[in-house]
Structure formats: C-alpha cells, structure tokens
Amino acid sequence: MNTYMTFWHYGALIVIVIAFLALTLVTLQQSSKSSAKVSIIITYLLTSIGMIFGSLLFIDSYTKKVTLSEVKDRRFLPTEKIFFTGSVYNNGDYTVGTVSVEIKIINKESIAKEGEPSFQSNAFAEMLGDDPNTYKPSYLITTEIVATNLKPGQRKNFHITMPHPPHFQGYSVYSRVIVE
C-alpha cells in the first residue's frame, strides 16, 4: 500500500501531465522548424518535472502534519547510555507512511554551539596521555524510524537509545520529526 500519495498528489500529477501533453501536441502542430519544436518540447518537459516536484512538496506540507511531544531523556550511568522517550501524533487528515525522529546531543562544554563540529583535546588531557592530534565529536546525531502508516489522529510512543560519549561534560538535546 502506497501511503505517500493522496488523491491531491495524484490530481496534481494528472493535471501537470495533461498540460504537458496538450502543450506538446499544440507545438507539434505548428509550422516551424523541427529544431525549434524539439527545444520547446524539452523546455515543457523540464518545466513539468519542476512543477511536479514543487507541487508534491507543497501538498506534503499540508497533508503530512505530525507533531513530536513529551520527549524526555534519562542517562543510565552503568552503561553510559541515554534513553529518550516521547510520542509522535498525526494531527493531519491523511495517513503518513514513515515517521522518523532525529535526536542531536551537543556537548555543553564545546565550541559546537558556534558551528564547529569538533574540538581538540586540551593541554591537561594531553598530560594524561590523550593524543593531541585527535578530534572528538562535539555532537552526536541519531535518526530512527518510530512509526509506519500512522493514521490520522493516532499517537505512537517511542524510545531511542544513544551512547553517551565519555568526553561530554553535559549535553543539550535537540529533536525533530521527519515525515516521509
């Protein structure tokens, strides 16, 4: 079962294809050079493809409405893992095929907040044997599929496990939902 396409998607696809075919037939009936006809038809084709992708994205923004709520995290020290729990809710009018949750943890004591992806070990860590040429990540990102074929009005709980890097001094959590 294809849950990506709604009747709005099919309608937009049919209208654009019919418009392309009609414009192509009108162009072929004109009495001009064949090289001009080919370039005009190619222009119609490229425009139609762009309109299809644009309309599908536009329709997705109105038909696929999923919210992420109640995201909580707990750090389990014996295994150095972080457990995230929460729920996703389909508040749209159509079934959503795949719902993923992306969780990003950022080290509080890093320069990742300024946009840098990693930090270099400090002088004290080097005295203890840390290699000065190693870069440790300032953030970790994990993405997991938490629901499939989420019906309108349906809520689905999830849990995601992530490792807690030993060099993190604390962390900030950013999460978002990805709908496909």
C-alpha positions as CSV (number, residue, x, y, z in Angstrom):
1,M,0.0,0.0,0.0
2,N,1.4,3.4,-1.0
3,T,0.8,5.9,1.8
4,Y,2.9,8.7,0.3
5,M,0.4,9.7,-2.4
6,T,-3.0,11.1,-1.5
7,F,-5.7,12.0,-4.1
8,W,-4.3,15.5,-4.0
9,H,-0.9,14.2,-5.2
10,Y,-2.5,12.2,-7.9
11,G,-4.6,15.1,-9.0
12,A,-1.6,17.5,-9.3
13,L,0.3,14.8,-11.2
14,I,-2.6,14.2,-13.7
15,V,-3.1,18.0,-14.3
16,I,0.6,18.6,-15.0
17,V,0.9,15.6,-17.3
18,I,-2.2,16.6,-19.2
19,A,-0.9,20.2,-19.6
20,F,2.4,18.9,-20.8
21,L,0.8,16.6,-23.4
22,A,-1.5,19.4,-24.6
23,L,1.3,21.8,-25.0
24,T,3.4,19.2,-26.8
25,L,0.6,18.5,-29.3
26,V,0.0,22.2,-29.9
27,T,3.7,22.6,-30.5
28,L,3.9,19.7,-32.9
29,Q,1.0,21.1,-35.0
30,Q,2.8,24.4,-35.5
31,S,4.5,25.0,-38.8
32,S,8.1,25.9,-37.7
33,K,11.5,24.3,-37.9
34,S,11.8,20.9,-36.2
35,S,14.8,22.0,-34.1
36,A,12.8,24.8,-32.6
37,K,10.0,22.3,-31.8
38,V,12.4,20.0,-30.0
39,S,13.8,22.7,-27.8
40,I,10.3,23.9,-26.9
41,I,9.2,20.4,-26.0
42,I,12.3,19.9,-23.9
43,T,11.5,23.2,-22.1
44,Y,8.0,22.0,-21.5
45,L,9.3,18.7,-20.1
46,L,11.8,20.3,-17.7
47,T,9.2,22.8,-16.5
48,S,6.7,20.0,-16.0
49,I,9.2,18.0,-13.9
50,G,10.0,21.0,-11.8
51,M,6.3,21.7,-11.3
52,I,5.7,18.1,-10.3
53,F,8.4,18.2,-7.6
54,G,7.3,21.6,-6.4
55,S,3.6,20.6,-6.2
56,L,4.4,17.4,-4.3
57,L,6.4,19.3,-1.7
58,F,3.7,21.9,-1.4
59,I,1.0,19.3,-1.0
60,D,3.1,17.4,1.6
61,S,3.3,20.5,3.7
62,Y,-0.5,20.5,4.1
63,T,-1.3,16.7,4.2
64,K,1.5,15.4,6.4
65,K,1.2,17.0,9.8
66,V,3.0,15.1,12.6
67,T,4.0,16.6,15.9
68,L,6.6,15.4,18.4
69,S,5.7,15.7,22.0
70,E,6.8,14.6,25.5
71,V,10.4,14.0,24.6
72,K,12.3,13.1,27.8
73,D,15.8,11.9,28.3
74,R,17.4,9.8,31.1
75,R,21.1,9.0,31.4
76,F,21.9,5.5,32.6
77,L,25.4,5.7,34.1
78,P,26.3,2.0,34.4
79,T,26.1,1.5,30.6
80,E,26.8,5.2,29.6
81,K,23.7,5.4,27.5
82,I,21.0,8.0,27.1
83,F,17.4,6.8,26.8
84,F,14.9,9.1,25.0
85,T,11.2,8.6,25.2
86,G,8.3,10.5,23.6
87,S,5.5,10.3,21.2
88,V,4.5,11.3,17.7
89,Y,1.0,12.3,16.8
90,N,-0.6,12.6,13.4
91,N,-2.8,15.7,13.6
92,G,-3.4,15.7,9.8
93,D,-6.3,14.3,7.8
94,Y,-4.2,11.6,5.9
95,T,-2.2,8.5,6.7
96,V,1.6,9.2,7.0
97,G,3.9,6.4,5.6
98,T,7.1,6.8,7.6
99,V,7.8,8.9,10.7
100,S,11.4,9.3,11.9
101,V,12.8,11.1,14.9
102,E,16.2,12.8,14.7
103,I,17.9,13.4,18.1
104,K,21.0,15.5,18.3
105,I,23.0,15.8,21.6
106,I,25.6,18.6,21.8
107,N,28.4,18.7,24.4
108,K,27.8,21.8,26.6
109,E,31.5,22.5,27.1
110,S,32.3,22.6,23.4
111,I,32.5,25.1,20.5
112,A,29.8,23.2,18.6
113,K,27.4,26.0,19.6
114,E,29.4,28.3,17.5
115,G,29.1,26.0,14.5
116,E,32.3,23.9,14.8
117,P,31.8,20.2,14.5
118,S,34.5,19.0,16.9
119,F,37.0,20.2,19.5
120,Q,40.7,19.4,20.1
121,S,41.8,17.9,23.4
122,N,43.2,20.4,25.9
123,A,46.7,20.5,27.5
124,F,45.6,18.8,30.7
125,A,44.2,15.9,28.7
126,E,47.5,15.7,26.8
127,M,49.5,15.3,30.0
128,L,47.3,12.3,30.9
129,G,48.1,10.6,27.6
130,D,45.5,11.9,25.3
131,D,46.7,12.2,21.7
132,P,46.8,16.0,20.8
133,N,46.0,15.2,17.2
134,T,42.7,13.5,17.8
135,Y,39.5,15.3,17.4
136,K,36.5,14.3,19.4
137,P,33.0,14.9,18.2
138,S,31.1,17.7,19.8
139,Y,27.8,16.3,18.9
140,L,26.1,13.0,18.0
141,I,23.0,12.6,15.8
142,T,20.8,9.5,15.6
143,T,17.7,9.1,13.4
144,E,15.3,6.2,13.9
145,I,12.0,5.3,12.3
146,V,9.4,5.3,15.1
147,A,6.2,4.8,13.2
148,T,4.9,3.5,9.9
149,N,1.4,4.0,8.4
150,L,0.4,6.4,11.1
151,K,-3.3,7.0,10.7
152,P,-5.0,10.4,11.3
153,G,-5.5,11.1,15.0
154,Q,-3.2,8.2,16.0
155,R,-0.4,8.6,18.6
156,K,2.6,6.3,18.7
157,N,5.1,6.2,21.7
158,F,8.8,5.6,21.0
159,H,12.1,5.0,22.8
160,I,15.5,5.6,21.4
161,T,18.9,4.6,22.9
162,M,22.1,6.6,22.3
163,P,25.6,6.2,23.7
164,H,26.8,9.0,26.0
165,P,30.4,9.9,24.9
166,P,32.7,9.9,27.9
167,H,34.3,13.3,26.9
168,F,30.9,15.1,27.2
169,Q,30.7,17.4,30.2
170,G,26.9,17.6,29.9
171,Y,24.7,17.8,26.9
172,S,21.9,19.7,25.3
173,V,19.2,17.9,23.3
174,Y,17.6,18.9,20.0
175,S,15.0,16.7,18.5
176,R,12.8,17.0,15.4
177,V,10.4,14.8,13.4
178,I,11.0,13.8,9.8
179,V,7.9,12.7,7.8
180,E,8.2,10.8,4.5
